[in-house]
Amino acid sequence: MRALDIDYYTVSQDMRAVEFSELFASVGWSCPAEEQMNPAIRNSTKSFIVRHKDRAVATINWLGDYGMHWFMKEKNDDVNR
């Protein structure tokens, strides 16, 4: 799709700490240490990464104990950078 210059988004479950960190930085938040991010991603009930043309623009996380669940999202509003 990159070769065709098509505008596209993907959603997957392969979030990396570096992408999570980039999203934090994009909104001016201080980034947690990688040692904190990796277990947080691994231990989330479900985590998804949304990419625009292979660049992380949002995360979708379900947090819970399999009894109660919460929905959280982090989004980069500057998609056209």
N, C-alpha and C positions, 0 to 999 in steps of 0.2 A: 504494500500500500504506500510505503514511503516513496517508492520510485514513481508511482502514479500521482503523487501530490494530492492524495485524498484526505479530507478532513475527517479524522476518526478518533473515537474514544475506545478504550478497553477497560474491562473490570476483571480483576483476577485476585487470587489469594496468595500471591507471592511477594508481599510487601517486604522491603528491605529496610533496615535501620537508617541507611543513608537517605532514602526517600522520605522516611518519616521525619528525619532531622531537617531536610530541605523544606518540608511543609511548615514545620515550626518556625524556621528562620524567615520564610516568606511572609509571615504575618507579624514579625517582630518579637516573637516569643523566644525566651532563652531555651536552648535545646537540652533535653536530658542527656546524660552520658549514654554512650552506646551500651554499656553494661546494664543500664536500666531499660533501654528500649528493646533490646533483643528478647529478654524474658517477658516483657509486657506484650509484645507482639505474639510470642509463642504461647502465652497463657491466656490470651483473649479467647472468649467463646468462639468468635469468628471475626476475622479481619479481612477487609478487602481494600485494594488499592485501585483508584481510578486514574488512568493515564490518558492524556491528550497527546497524540503523536509521540508516544513512548515517554512522555514527561509526566511525572506524578503531579496531579492537580487536586486530589482529594483522597481521604481515607473514610471508610465506613467500618465502624467497629460495633460488635455486639458484646457487651460485657455482662457477665452474670455467673451464677452458680448452678446453672441448668434448672433452677427453680424459678428464679426471677431474672429478667434480662433488661438491659438498658441499651438504648441506641445512642451512639455518639458519632459525630462526623467532624472532620477537620477539612477545610477547603482552602485552596489557593485561588483567590479571586483574580489574580493576574495571569490568566490562561494564555494570553497572547504575547507573552514575553519572548 
